[in-house]
Amino acid sequence: MSETPSPRYLPHDDRKRAIAAAARSLIIEKGFEGLRTREIAERVGINIATLHYHVPSKEALIALVAQSMRDEFVAQHLQRDRKGLTARQKLEIEITEFRETRDNNPELLKVMEEMTRRAKYDDNVAHEIIPLRIRWFEGFVSILDEGRNDGSFRPDLDPVAGAYLVIGALIATASMQIGSDDPLDRVSVELLRALGANPSGT
């Protein structure tokens, strides 16, 4: 049986994943102000020269973090086949996947939140994170527009306004939960009611 490679000798892709993971942890712990390449190198178990070989600049590091987030969202999306589903069923899957991320990978949402905050005054971060957020938003717009046409949702539904409602509600259940009960089930019911959703499966 071969031994697990030490951080110093990880394959190229695994090394980059380790760097992204260390950077994400630091962003959560200390914010972008505390993101230091030397500390990332220490956490990964490599020297600064090796770190700079993989991420030669701060811009490259930010891009690597964003790519790691995209990879996780795509991998989660591909776990469920949406072919032949109604728009309502697709929306229910999106809510389920948000719950899974919130409960099982909260770091991902925390990094997204921190990068969004930083993007307001950091063009490099904005360049990476805004397209990711736009893609998420446009995914909801597409589902709601489809549902307006297939009868899943109200025919007079505004898909863009609806996407804001859905995303805002989901984020609120993760960022400002009040009390011990999980509000997402109740919020989901009210969202579907507001969208004029037909019963699931129809």
VEXVEX-480163 format. One record per residue: residue in one letter; x, y, z of N, C-alpha, C in turn. Coordinates in pm, 1 decimal, always signed. Layout:
  code       n.X       n.Y       n.Z      ca.X      ca.Y      ca.Z       c.X       c.Y       c.Z
     A         X         Y         Z         X         Y         Z         X         Y         Z
...
# end
This chain:
  code       n.X       n.Y       n.Z      ca.X      ca.Y      ca.Z       c.X       c.Y       c.Z
     M     +85.6    -119.6      +0.0      +0.0      +0.0      +0.0     +88.5    +123.6      +0.0
     S     +62.1    +213.9     -91.7    +142.6    +336.0     -98.7    +103.2    +432.6     +11.1
     E    +197.9    +510.7     +55.9    +172.0    +608.3    +160.2    +105.2    +731.2    +100.4
     T     +28.0    +801.4    +182.0     -32.1    +927.8    +138.7     +77.3   +1030.5    +118.1
     P     +81.6   +1094.7      +1.1    +189.1   +1191.8     -23.1    +182.1   +1307.7     +74.2
     S    +296.0   +1356.7    +115.5    +300.7   +1471.6    +205.4    +263.1   +1595.2    +126.2
     P    +221.3   +1702.4    +194.6    +184.2   +1825.2    +123.8    +292.7   +1875.4     +30.6
     R    +419.5   +1851.3     +65.5    +530.2   +1901.8     -15.5    +534.1   +1835.0    -153.4
     Y    +482.4   +1710.1    -160.9    +492.8   +1634.5    -285.2    +357.0   +1601.7    -346.9
     L    +256.0   +1680.9    -319.4    +124.7   +1659.6    -378.5    +129.9   +1683.1    -529.8
     P     +49.3   +1606.6    -607.1     +38.6   +1634.9    -750.2      -8.3   +1777.8    -773.4
     H     +14.6   +1828.6    -895.3     -11.1   +1969.0    -926.8    -153.6   +2011.8    -892.2
     D    -256.2   +1937.5    -940.4    -394.7   +1977.0    -916.1    -429.5   +1970.3    -767.8
     D    -379.5   +1867.4    -698.8    -406.2   +1855.4    -555.7    -339.3   +1968.3    -478.0
     R    -222.2   +2007.3    -522.3    -152.4   +2118.5    -456.9    -233.6   +2246.3    -470.1
     K    -286.9   +2271.2    -589.2    -364.9   +2392.6    -610.1    -493.9   +2388.7    -528.5
     R    -553.7   +2270.2    -517.0    -673.0   +2259.5    -432.4    -638.0   +2287.9    -286.7
     A    -522.4   +2240.7    -242.5    -480.0   +2265.6    -104.6    -454.5   +2414.6     -81.0
     I    -396.5   +2481.3    -179.7    -372.5   +2625.2    -168.8    -505.3   +2699.7    -161.8
     A    -599.6   +2662.2    -247.6    -730.7   +2727.4    -246.3    -800.5   +2706.7    -112.9
     A    -792.7   +2584.8     -58.4    -857.2   +2555.5     +69.9    -795.9   +2637.9    +182.0
     A    -664.0   +2650.3    +182.5    -597.1   +2729.9    +285.8    -634.8   +2876.8    +273.4
     A    -639.9   +2927.4    +150.8    -676.6   +3067.4    +129.8    -820.1   +3092.7    +174.6
     R    -911.1   +3000.8    +142.4   -1050.2   +3016.7    +182.6   -1064.0   +3018.6    +334.4
     S    -990.3   +2932.6    +401.3    -996.0   +2930.5    +548.0    -947.3   +3062.4    +606.3
     L    -840.9   +3116.5    +549.0    -788.0   +3244.2    +598.0    -884.8   +3358.9    +571.5
     I    -950.8   +3356.5    +456.5   -1048.6   +3461.0    +425.8   -1159.5   +3460.5    +529.8
     I   -1204.8   +3342.5    +568.6   -1310.6   +3331.5    +668.1   -1261.1   +3376.1    +805.5
     E   -1142.0   +3333.4    +840.5   -1088.8   +3362.7    +973.7   -1049.0   +3509.0    +989.8
     K    -988.4   +3567.9    +885.4    -925.8   +3698.1    +902.0    -970.2   +3801.5    +798.7
     G   -1053.6   +3760.8    +703.1   -1090.5   +3851.9    +596.4    -976.2   +3867.9    +498.1
     F   -1000.9   +3942.5    +391.2    -896.5   +3962.2    +291.3    -777.9   +4038.9    +348.5
     E    -805.1   +4119.8    +448.6    -696.7   +4196.9    +509.2    -593.7   +4104.4    +573.2
     G    -635.9   +3985.1    +614.7    -544.5   +3890.9    +679.2    -494.7   +3781.2    +588.4
     L    -519.8   +3795.2    +458.1    -478.2   +3691.8    +363.1    -331.0   +3712.9    +327.9
     R    -244.2   +3631.3    +384.1    -100.7   +3642.4    +365.0     -46.0   +3516.5    +298.3
     T     +33.9   +3537.5    +193.4     +86.4   +3422.1    +120.3    +175.0   +3334.2    +207.9
     R    +247.4   +3395.0    +298.6    +335.0   +3315.4    +384.8    +253.4   +3220.6    +472.6
     E    +141.9   +3268.2    +524.2     +59.5   +3181.3    +608.7      -7.3   +3072.2    +525.8
     I     -45.7   +3105.8    +403.4    -101.7   +3002.4    +315.1      +1.8   +2893.3    +291.6
     A    +124.4   +2934.1    +260.9    +231.3   +2836.5    +237.2    +253.8   +2748.5    +359.6
     E    +251.6   +2808.1    +477.3    +271.0   +2730.6    +599.9    +160.3   +2628.3    +618.6
     R     +37.4   +2666.7    +590.4     -74.9   +2575.0    +608.9     -71.8   +2459.6    +509.1
     V     -23.7   +2489.3    +388.9     -15.8   +2384.5    +286.9    +107.7   +2296.7    +307.3
     G    +208.9   +2352.1    +374.2    +332.5   +2277.3    +397.2    +433.0   +2292.0    +285.4
     I    +435.1   +2411.0    +223.2    +529.0   +2437.7    +115.0    +600.4   +2569.7    +143.0
     N    +703.8   +2597.3     +64.6    +771.8   +2725.1     +82.4    +710.3   +2831.0      -9.4
     I    +750.6   +2953.3     +11.3    +694.1   +3064.5     -64.0    +721.4   +3051.1    -213.7
     A    +839.2   +3003.3    -249.2    +872.8   +2989.6    -390.7    +778.6   +2891.5    -460.3
     T    +747.7   +2782.4    -392.6    +656.0   +2684.4    -450.2    +516.1   +2743.0    -461.9
     L    +474.9   +2817.4    -360.3    +343.2   +2881.7    -365.6    +335.1   +2976.1    -484.9
     H    +439.1   +3056.3    -505.1    +439.4   +3153.1    -613.4    +448.1   +3085.3    -749.9
     Y    +498.7   +2963.1    -753.7    +499.6   +2887.9    -879.3    +356.1   +2857.7    -922.4
     H    +272.7   +2823.7    -826.6    +133.3   +2789.2    -856.1     +44.5   +2913.0    -867.2
     V     +67.8   +3011.8    -782.1     -10.3   +3135.5    -785.3     +87.7   +3253.2    -779.3
     P    +132.0   +3300.5    -894.6    +238.2   +3401.3    -898.4    +197.2   +3540.5    -853.7
     S     +67.7   +3562.7    -832.5     +22.4   +3696.0    -793.6    -102.0   +3685.0    -705.9
     K    -138.3   +3796.8    -642.8    -260.6   +3800.9    -562.8    -382.7   +3777.5    -652.3
     E    -376.1   +3831.2    -774.6    -485.6   +3810.6    -869.0    -503.0   +3662.6    -901.3
     A    -391.7   +3593.6    -919.4    -397.6   +3450.3    -949.7    -453.6   +3372.1    -831.6
     L    -420.8   +3415.3    -710.6    -472.8   +3348.7    -591.3    -624.2   +3367.2    -581.8
     I    -671.3   +3487.7    -604.9    -815.5   +3514.2    -601.6    -887.3   +3432.0    -708.1
     A    -827.4   +3425.4    -828.1    -887.5   +3346.2    -936.1    -893.6   +3199.1    -897.8
     L    -791.3   +3149.4    -830.2    -788.5   +3009.9    -787.4    -898.4   +2982.7    -685.2
     V    -916.1   +3074.3    -591.8   -1022.7   +3058.6    -491.8   -1158.4   +3056.1    -560.2
     A   -1180.1   +3149.6    -652.4   -1308.1   +3155.0    -723.1   -1331.1   +3028.2    -804.3
     Q   -1226.2   +2977.5    -868.1   -1240.6   +2855.3    -947.3   -1276.0   +2736.2    -858.4
     S   -1217.0   +2731.9    -739.3   -1249.8   +2622.9    -647.7   -1396.3   +2627.2    -607.4
     M   -1450.9   +2746.5    -592.5   -1592.3   +2761.5    -559.8   -1679.6   +2717.8    -676.9
     R   -1643.3   +2761.4    -798.0   -1719.3   +2720.6    -916.6   -1719.9   +2568.8    -930.4
     D   -1605.0   +2506.9    -908.7   -1595.1   +2361.8    -922.1   -1690.3   +2290.9    -825.0
     E   -1700.0   +2341.7    -703.8   -1788.5   +2278.7    -605.1   -1934.9   +2296.2    -642.1
     F   -1972.1   +2414.6    -688.5   -2110.9   +2436.9    -729.4   -2147.8   +2348.9    -849.1
     V   -2057.9   +2338.6    -945.7   -2084.5   +2256.3   -1064.0   -2095.5   +2109.7   -1025.1
     A   -2004.8   +2061.9    -940.7   -2008.6   +1922.0    -898.2   -2139.9   +1890.5    -827.8
     Q   -2186.3   +1982.2    -743.5   -2313.4   +1961.2    -674.8   -2427.8   +1958.7    -775.2
     H   -2425.8   +2049.9    -871.1   -2533.2   +2058.0    -970.6   -2543.7   +1929.0   -1051.7
     L   -2429.8   +1870.0   -1083.1   -2428.1   +1751.7   -1168.4   -2472.4   +1624.4   -1095.8
     Q   -2487.2   +1632.5    -965.6   -2528.6   +1513.7    -890.5   -2674.5   +1477.3    -914.4
     R   -2754.5   +1570.4    -963.4   -2897.9   +1546.2    -984.6   -2935.2   +1573.4   -1129.7
     D   -3004.9   +1476.8   -1188.6   -3050.0   +1489.4   -1326.3   -3178.4   +1571.8   -1329.0
     R   -3178.4   +1680.5   -1402.9   -3295.4   +1767.9   -1411.0   -3376.1   +1746.6   -1539.4
     K   -3332.6   +1654.3   -1621.4   -3399.8   +1631.2   -1748.8   -3543.2   +1584.4   -1726.6
     G   -3636.3   +1649.2   -1796.3   -3776.3   +1610.3   -1789.5   -3851.8   +1663.3   -1669.7
     L   -3786.6   +1740.4   -1584.4   -3853.0   +1793.4   -1465.7   -3926.2   +1923.4   -1498.4
     T   -4029.0   +1951.8   -1421.2   -4096.9   +2080.0   -1434.2   -4011.1   +2188.3   -1369.5
     A   -4045.8   +2311.3   -1398.3   -3971.7   +2423.1   -1339.1   -3984.9   +2421.7   -1187.3
     R   -4101.5   +2387.7   -1136.8   -4118.6   +2382.0    -991.9   -4024.1   +2278.3    -931.8
     Q   -4016.5   +2161.4    -994.6   -3927.8   +2057.8    -943.3   -3781.8   +2101.6    -948.6
     K   -3745.0   +2174.6   -1053.0   -3608.5   +2226.2   -1061.8   -3581.2   +2327.2    -950.2
     L   -3679.8   +2411.2    -921.2   -3663.3   +2507.5    -812.9   -3650.5   +2436.3    -679.2
     E   -3727.8   +2332.4    -658.9   -3718.7   +2255.7    -534.5   -3580.5   +2193.3    -518.9
     I   -3521.1   +2148.5    -629.6   -3385.6   +2094.9    -624.4   -3286.9   +2204.1    -584.8
     E   -3303.3   +2324.2    -641.9   -3213.4   +2435.0    -607.5   -3221.3   +2467.0    -458.2
     I   -3341.1   +2462.5    -403.8   -3358.0   +2488.8    -260.1   -3292.0   +2377.9    -178.8
     T   -3308.7   +2254.2    -222.0   -3244.9   +2141.5    -154.0   -3093.8   +2154.6    -156.6
     E   -3039.0   +2193.3    -271.3   -2894.2   +2205.6    -282.5   -2842.4   +2322.5    -200.0
     F   -2919.7   +2428.3    -189.8   -2878.9   +2538.4    -102.6   -2873.8   +2490.8     +42.2
     R   -2974.1   +2413.0     +83.2   -2975.7   +2360.5    +219.4   -2852.1   +2273.0    +244.0
     E   -2818.2   +2189.4    +147.9   -2702.3   +2102.7    +162.4   -2574.1   +2183.1    +178.7
     T   -2561.3   +2287.8     +97.9   -2443.3   +2372.9    +109.4   -2441.4   +2443.6    +244.2
     R   -2554.3   +2498.5    +282.6   -2563.6   +2570.0    +410.5   -2527.7   +2479.8    +528.1
     D   -2574.9   +2354.9    +523.6   -2556.5   +2265.0    +637.4   -2423.4   +2189.4    +633.5
     N   -2378.5   +2151.1    +513.6   -2262.6   +2063.9    +501.8   -2135.7   +2133.9    +455.6
     N   -2149.9   +2250.1    +395.6   -2033.9   +2323.0    +345.7   -2052.0   +2472.9    +369.2
     P   -2076.7   +2512.2    +494.4   -2103.5   +2654.6    +521.7   -1987.7   +2745.2    +485.0
     E   -1866.0   +2690.8    +481.2   -1750.7   +2771.6    +442.8   -1769.9   +2833.2    +304.4
     L   -1832.3   +2757.4    +215.1   -1851.2   +2805.6     +78.7   -1935.7   +2932.4     +76.2
     L   -2043.1   +2934.0    +155.0   -2128.1   +3052.8    +160.4   -2056.9   +3168.4    +230.8
     K   -1976.7   +3137.1    +331.1   -1904.9   +3242.4    +403.0   -1800.2   +3307.7    +314.1
     V   -1731.2   +3227.3    +233.7   -1632.7   +3283.8    +141.7   -1702.2   +3368.7     +35.9
     M   -1816.3   +3319.8     -13.8   -1894.1   +3397.1    -110.9   -1934.0   +3532.5     -52.3
     E   -1980.2   +3531.6     +71.4   -2020.9   +3655.6    +137.3   -1904.0   +3751.6    +152.5
     E   -1789.4   +3699.7    +195.0   -1672.7   +3784.7    +215.5   -1621.0   +3839.9     +82.3
     M   -1621.2   +3756.2     -20.7   -1574.1   +3803.5    -150.7   -1669.6   +3906.5    -209.7
     T   -1798.4   +3889.3    -187.1   -1896.1   +3987.1    -235.2   -1875.3   +4121.6    -166.2
     R   -1849.3   +4116.8     -35.6   -1822.1   +4241.2     +38.0   -1696.6   +4308.7     -16.2
     R   -1592.8   +4230.9     -39.6   -1466.6   +4285.5     -87.5   -1478.2   +4340.6    -229.8
     A   -1565.6   +4278.4    -309.4   -1579.8   +4317.3    -450.4   -1627.8   +4460.3    -467.0
     K   -1689.3   +4516.1    -363.1   -1741.0   +4652.4    -372.7   -1629.6   +4754.5    -393.5
     Y   -1507.6   +4720.6    -351.2   -1397.9   +4816.3    -368.6   -1268.7   +4749.7    -415.9
     D   -1277.8   +4625.4    -462.6   -1160.3   +4554.6    -512.7   -1195.4   +4497.1    -650.2
     D   -1143.0   +4557.8    -755.0   -1178.6   +4517.5    -891.2   -1136.3   +4374.1    -922.1
     N   -1026.1   +4329.4    -864.9    -979.3   +4193.3    -891.8   -1077.2   +4089.8    -837.0
     V   -1126.1   +4114.7    -717.5   -1224.1   +4024.1    -658.4   -1355.5   +4032.7    -735.2
     A   -1395.9   +4153.9    -769.0   -1520.4   +4172.1    -844.1   -1516.0   +4097.0    -976.6
     H   -1401.5   +4099.9   -1042.0   -1386.1   +4031.4   -1170.7   -1413.4   +3881.9   -1158.3
     E   -1382.6   +3824.6   -1043.7   -1399.9   +3680.4   -1024.6   -1535.4   +3643.2    -965.9
     I   -1582.3   +3721.5    -869.0   -1701.6   +3678.6    -795.4   -1831.4   +3724.3    -859.3
     I   -1832.5   +3839.7    -924.0   -1957.7   +3888.3    -981.9   -2012.5   +3794.6   -1089.8
     P   -1929.4   +3742.9   -1181.9   -1984.5   +3647.0   -1278.8   -2043.1   +3522.6   -1212.9
     L   -1984.4   +3479.9   -1102.6   -2036.6   +3363.2   -1032.1   -2174.4   +3391.8    -973.8
     R   -2190.9   +3508.7    -917.3   -2320.5   +3547.0    -861.4   -2424.0   +3569.8    -971.9
     I   -2380.3   +3629.3   -1082.2   -2472.0   +3651.6   -1194.0   -2520.7   +3517.9   -1249.8
     R   -2432.9   +3420.9   -1258.5   -2472.3   +3289.4   -1309.8   -2577.0   +3225.4   -1219.4
     W   -2559.2   +3238.7   -1089.0   -2656.8   +3185.0    -993.4   -2791.1   +3255.2   -1011.9
     F   -2785.9   +3387.5   -1021.6   -2907.3   +3466.6   -1039.9   -2977.8   +3429.1   -1170.1
     E   -2902.1   +3422.1   -1277.4   -2962.2   +3391.8   -1407.5   -3020.2   +3250.7   -1410.9
     G   -2964.3   +3160.9   -1331.6   -3020.7   +3026.9   -1322.7   -3161.4   +3029.1   -1266.5
     F   -3183.6   +3110.9   -1164.6   -3318.2   +3124.9   -1108.8   -3411.3   +3195.1   -1206.9
     V   -3360.9   +3297.0   -1275.3   -3443.9   +3365.9   -1375.2   -3490.7   +3266.5   -1480.3
     S   -3401.0   +3182.2   -1526.2   -3434.8   +3083.5   -1628.4   -3540.9   +2985.8   -1579.4
     I   -3525.4   +2937.9   -1455.9   -3623.2   +2844.3   -1399.4   -3759.6   +2910.6   -1387.6
     L   -3762.7   +3032.6   -1338.6   -3890.3   +3101.5   -1319.2   -3955.8   +3135.8   -1452.7
     D   -3875.0   +3172.2   -1550.8   -3930.3   +3199.4   -1683.6   -3987.4   +3071.4   -1744.6
     E   -3915.4   +2962.7   -1728.2   -3964.5   +2834.1   -1776.8   -4095.4   +2797.1   -1707.4
     G   -4101.1   +2820.7   -1577.5   -4221.5   +2787.0   -1500.9   -4341.1   +2871.0   -1538.1
     R   -4314.5   +2994.2   -1576.9   -4422.5   +3081.0   -1622.9   -4483.5   +3025.7   -1751.1
     N   -4400.9   +2960.0   -1830.6   -4446.7   +2907.0   -1959.0   -4502.8   +2765.0   -1949.4
     D   -4451.3   +2684.7   -1853.5   -4499.2   +2545.9   -1846.0   -4612.5   +2527.0   -1745.2
     G   -4654.9   +2637.6   -1683.5   -4766.4   +2629.1   -1590.4   -4727.6   +2600.1   -1447.4
     S   -4597.0   +2590.2   -1420.3   -4554.0   +2566.3   -1282.3   -4578.7   +2687.4   -1193.3
     F   -4566.6   +2806.6   -1251.6   -4581.3   +2930.4   -1176.7   -4684.2   +3022.1   -1243.5
     R   -4714.3   +3132.9   -1177.9   -4813.1   +3228.0   -1229.5   -4775.4   +3277.0   -1368.8
     P   -4870.9   +3291.4   -1457.8   -4839.9   +3341.4   -1592.2   -4794.9   +3487.2   -1592.8
     D   -4829.6   +3563.5   -1487.0   -4789.3   +3704.4   -1481.5   -4663.8   +3725.7   -1396.4
     L   -4595.9   +3616.2   -1363.5   -4475.8   +3625.4   -1280.4   -4364.9   +3701.9   -1351.9
     D   -4296.7   +3790.1   -1279.8   -4177.4   +3859.2   -1328.7   -4056.4   +3774.7   -1286.9
     P   -3991.6   +3703.2   -1379.8   -3882.6   +3612.7   -1343.0   -3764.3   +3681.9   -1276.0
     V   -3733.6   +3803.3   -1318.6   -3620.0   +3874.8   -1259.4   -3651.0   +3913.0   -1115.3
     A   -3767.4   +3972.9   -1093.0   -3805.7   +4008.3    -956.0   -3817.4   +3882.1    -870.7
     G   -3870.3   +3776.0    -929.1   -3883.2   +3650.5    -856.0   -3749.1   +3593.7    -815.2
     A   -3648.9   +3606.8    -902.3   -3515.6   +3557.2    -869.1   -3457.6   +3632.1    -749.6
     Y   -3480.5   +3763.9    -744.3   -3435.7   +3840.6    -627.3   -3504.3   +3789.8    -499.9
     L   -3632.8   +3761.5    -509.7   -3706.2   +3712.7    -392.7   -3651.3   +3579.1    -344.7
     V   -3628.7   +3488.1    -438.0   -3581.0   +3355.0    -401.2   -3442.3   +3362.3    -338.2
     I   -3350.7   +3431.5    -404.1   -3213.7   +3439.4    -352.4   -3210.4   +3510.9    -218.0
     G   -3284.2   +3620.0    -206.6   -3287.3   +3692.7     -79.6   -3339.1   +3606.7     +34.0
     A   -3443.0   +3529.8      +6.0   -3500.5   +3444.1    +109.3   -3403.6   +3333.9    +149.6
     L   -3338.2   +3272.0     +51.4   -3243.8   +3164.6     +82.0   -3127.5   +3216.3    +166.3
     I   -3070.4   +3328.4    +125.0   -2956.6   +3383.8    +198.0   -2997.1   +3421.0    +340.8
     A   -3119.0   +3472.5    +356.7   -3164.8   +3511.0    +490.4   -3172.2   +3391.0    +583.9
     T   -3212.7   +3275.1    +531.5   -3221.9   +3157.3    +619.2   -3084.9   +3110.9    +665.7
     A   -2980.4   +3148.7    +592.4   -2844.7   +3109.8    +631.7   -2777.5   +3213.8    +719.6
     S   -2810.9   +3342.6    +697.9   -2736.7   +3449.4    +764.8   -2805.5   +3506.6    +888.0
     M   -2938.3   +3487.3    +899.9   -3005.6   +3549.4   +1013.6   -3113.3   +3458.3   +1072.1
     Q   -3076.6   +3329.8   +1088.0   -3171.3   +3237.3   +1148.6   -3200.8   +3280.3   +1291.7
     I   -3330.0   +3289.0   +1323.7   -3373.9   +3333.0   +1456.5   -3438.5   +3215.2   +1527.5
     G   -3387.2   +3183.4   +1644.5   -3440.1   +3068.6   +1717.8   -3372.3   +2939.9   +1673.9
     S   -3418.5   +2829.5   +1727.4   -3354.3   +2700.7   +1701.8   -3413.1   +2626.4   +1583.0
     D   -3532.0   +2664.7   +1538.4   -3595.8   +2595.0   +1426.7   -3538.2   +2641.0   +1292.9
     D   -3521.9   +2545.7   +1202.0   -3475.5   +2576.6   +1067.6   -3590.6   +2640.1    +989.8
     P   -3574.5   +2764.5    +945.3   -3685.9   +2832.6    +877.5   -3701.3   +2796.5    +730.7
     L   -3608.6   +2720.5    +673.6   -3607.7   +2704.3    +529.1   -3732.2   +2634.0    +476.6
     D   -3782.9   +2534.3    +548.9   -3903.6   +2466.0    +501.2   -4021.5   +2562.5    +491.9
     R   -4040.7   +2642.3    +596.4   -4152.4   +2736.9    +596.4   -4132.2   +2844.8    +491.8
     V   -4009.6   +2891.8    +478.8   -3979.9   +2992.9    +378.5   -4005.9   +2938.3    +237.8
     S   -3968.0   +2813.2    +215.2   -3989.1   +2751.3     +84.0   -4136.9   +2744.5     +49.3
     V   -4218.2   +2708.9    +146.9   -4362.8   +2701.8    +124.6   -4416.3   +2837.7     +82.7
     E   -4373.3   +2942.7    +153.1   -4422.4   +3077.1    +121.6   -4370.1   +3125.4     -13.6
     L   -4247.3   +3089.7     -47.3   -4193.5   +3126.8    -177.0   -4274.8   +3063.9    -289.2
     L   -4299.5   +2934.8    -276.7   -4375.2   +2865.4    -380.9   -4516.8   +2920.4    -391.3
     R   -4574.4   +2956.3    -278.0   -4708.1   +3015.8    -279.2   -4705.7   +3151.4    -349.9
     A   -4603.9   +3231.3    -321.3   -4592.5   +3362.6    -384.6   -4571.0   +3351.7    -535.5
     L   -4503.3   +3245.3    -576.3   -4477.3   +3223.7    -718.6   -4597.0   +3163.5    -790.7
     G   -4701.4   +3129.3    -713.9   -4818.8   +3070.0    -774.2   -4795.3   +2928.4    -819.9
     A   -4713.1   +2853.6    -744.8   -4671.8   +2721.4    -788.7   -4786.5   +2620.7    -783.5
     N   -4791.6   +2535.7    -885.5   -4880.8   +2421.5    -885.0   -4823.5   +2313.7    -794.4
     P   -4903.9   +2217.0    -754.4   -4851.2   +2107.5    -670.6   -4731.6   +2039.7    -735.3
     S   -4638.1   +1993.5    -651.2   -4518.4   +1927.8    -702.4   -4553.8   +1806.1    -785.0
     G   -4479.5   +1790.5    -897.1   -4500.2   +1674.0    -981.4   -4595.0   +1698.7   -1094.9
     T   -4663.8   +1815.9   -1097.4   -4758.5   +1842.5   -1205.1   -4693.2   +1927.4   -1312.0
# end
